[in-house]
Amino acid sequence: MARYRVGNSFLSADEYEEHNIGMWATGLFIVSALFTGVYIYKLVSPLEIYKWLKFSAIGLSSITVGSIFAFFAAWIRQAFFIGVGLSIVGLICSIIWEHL
């Protein structure tokens, strides 16, 4: 049975996988919430509405989108690594194709 050291603790393979998905979820939450916040800010800033309403729209949309991305972190992580793998295979195939 493999043990992985994370900080001061040793994790099993399942615990380590859960830890990695948690790290991805945290990163995805932060990045997606920031991008959503900036996008919504650009949408609502020219509007003539109350400041608290703009703040609520930006905050609630950022938290909502960040939570959705964090919820699907395992699938996003898997899709990311599949995309990286297919990109490498495509690069290798294109190099071989050019040299034929």
DRENDO-1510 file (C-alpha; in Angstrom, 1 decimal, always signed):
<recs>
REC; n; res; u; v; w
REC; 1; MET; +0.0; +0.0; +0.0 .
REC; 2; ALA; +1.4; +3.3; -1.1 .
REC; 3; ARG; +1.6; +6.2; +1.4 .
REC; 4; TYR; +2.0; +9.8; +0.4 .
REC; 5; ARG; +3.5; +12.5; +2.5 .
REC; 6; VAL; +1.6; +15.8; +2.6 .
REC; 7; GLY; +2.9; +18.2; +5.1 .
REC; 8; ASN; +3.3; +16.4; +8.4 .
REC; 9; SER; +0.8; +13.6; +7.6 .
REC; 10; PHE; +0.9; +10.4; +5.5 .
REC; 11; LEU; -2.1; +9.7; +3.2 .
REC; 12; SER; -3.3; +6.6; +1.5 .
REC; 13; ALA; -3.8; +6.6; -2.3 .
REC; 14; ASP; -7.5; +7.5; -1.9 .
REC; 15; GLU; -6.8; +10.2; +0.6 .
REC; 16; TYR; -4.1; +11.6; -1.6 .
REC; 17; GLU; -6.4; +11.7; -4.6 .
REC; 18; GLU; -9.1; +13.4; -2.5 .
REC; 19; HIS; -6.4; +16.0; -1.4 .
REC; 20; ASN; -5.5; +16.7; -5.0 .
REC; 21; ILE; -9.1; +17.2; -6.1 .
REC; 22; GLY; -9.5; +19.5; -3.1 .
REC; 23; MET; -6.6; +21.6; -4.2 .
REC; 24; TRP; -8.0; +21.7; -7.8 .
REC; 25; ALA; -11.4; +22.7; -6.4 .
REC; 26; THR; -9.8; +25.6; -4.4 .
REC; 27; GLY; -7.8; +26.8; -7.4 .
REC; 28; LEU; -10.8; +26.6; -9.7 .
REC; 29; PHE; -13.0; +28.4; -7.2 .
REC; 30; ILE; -10.6; +31.3; -6.9 .
REC; 31; VAL; -9.8; +31.7; -10.6 .
REC; 32; SER; -13.4; +31.3; -11.8 .
REC; 33; ALA; -14.7; +33.6; -9.1 .
REC; 34; LEU; -12.2; +36.3; -10.0 .
REC; 35; PHE; -12.9; +36.1; -13.7 .
REC; 36; THR; -16.6; +36.1; -13.1 .
REC; 37; GLY; -16.3; +39.1; -10.7 .
REC; 38; VAL; -14.3; +41.1; -13.3 .
REC; 39; TYR; -16.8; +40.2; -16.1 .
REC; 40; ILE; -19.9; +41.1; -14.0 .
REC; 41; TYR; -18.2; +44.3; -12.8 .
REC; 42; LYS; -17.7; +45.4; -16.4 .
REC; 43; LEU; -21.3; +44.6; -17.2 .
REC; 44; VAL; -22.9; +46.4; -14.2 .
REC; 45; SER; -20.5; +49.3; -13.7 .
REC; 46; PRO; -22.1; +51.6; -16.4 .
REC; 47; LEU; -25.6; +50.9; -15.0 .
REC; 48; GLU; -27.2; +53.6; -12.9 .
REC; 49; ILE; -28.3; +51.3; -10.0 .
REC; 50; TYR; -27.6; +51.3; -6.3 .
REC; 51; LYS; -24.1; +50.5; -5.1 .
REC; 52; TRP; -25.4; +47.7; -2.8 .
REC; 53; LEU; -27.2; +46.1; -5.8 .
REC; 54; LYS; -24.0; +46.2; -7.9 .
REC; 55; PHE; -22.0; +44.7; -5.0 .
REC; 56; SER; -24.6; +42.0; -4.5 .
REC; 57; ALA; -24.7; +41.1; -8.2 .
REC; 58; ILE; -20.9; +40.8; -8.4 .
REC; 59; GLY; -20.5; +38.9; -5.1 .
REC; 60; LEU; -23.3; +36.4; -5.6 .
REC; 61; SER; -22.5; +35.6; -9.2 .
REC; 62; SER; -18.8; +35.1; -8.3 .
REC; 63; ILE; -19.6; +32.8; -5.4 .
REC; 64; THR; -22.1; +30.9; -7.5 .
REC; 65; VAL; -19.9; +30.3; -10.5 .
REC; 66; GLY; -16.9; +29.5; -8.3 .
REC; 67; SER; -18.9; +27.0; -6.4 .
REC; 68; ILE; -20.1; +25.3; -9.6 .
REC; 69; PHE; -16.5; +25.0; -10.9 .
REC; 70; ALA; -15.4; +23.7; -7.5 .
REC; 71; PHE; -18.2; +21.1; -7.5 .
REC; 72; PHE; -17.0; +19.8; -10.9 .
REC; 73; ALA; -13.3; +19.9; -10.0 .
REC; 74; ALA; -12.8; +16.1; -10.5 .
REC; 75; TRP; -14.3; +16.2; -14.0 .
REC; 76; ILE; -12.5; +19.4; -15.0 .
REC; 77; ARG; -9.2; +17.9; -13.7 .
REC; 78; GLN; -9.7; +14.8; -15.7 .
REC; 79; ALA; -10.7; +16.7; -18.9 .
REC; 80; PHE; -7.6; +18.9; -18.4 .
REC; 81; PHE; -5.2; +16.0; -18.3 .
REC; 82; ILE; -6.9; +14.3; -21.2 .
REC; 83; GLY; -6.5; +17.5; -23.2 .
REC; 84; VAL; -2.9; +17.8; -22.3 .
REC; 85; GLY; -2.3; +14.1; -23.3 .
REC; 86; LEU; -4.1; +14.6; -26.6 .
REC; 87; SER; -2.1; +17.8; -27.3 .
REC; 88; ILE; +1.1; +15.9; -26.8 .
REC; 89; VAL; +0.0; +13.1; -29.1 .
REC; 90; GLY; -1.1; +15.6; -31.7 .
REC; 91; LEU; +2.2; +17.4; -31.5 .
REC; 92; ILE; +4.1; +14.1; -32.0 .
REC; 93; CYS; +1.8; +13.2; -34.9 .
REC; 94; SER; +2.3; +16.6; -36.5 .
REC; 95; ILE; +6.1; +16.3; -36.2 .
REC; 96; ILE; +6.0; +12.8; -37.8 .
REC; 97; TRP; +3.6; +14.0; -40.5 .
REC; 98; GLU; +6.0; +16.9; -41.5 .
REC; 99; HIS; +9.0; +14.6; -41.7 .
REC; 100; LEU; +7.3; +11.9; -44.0 .
</recs>
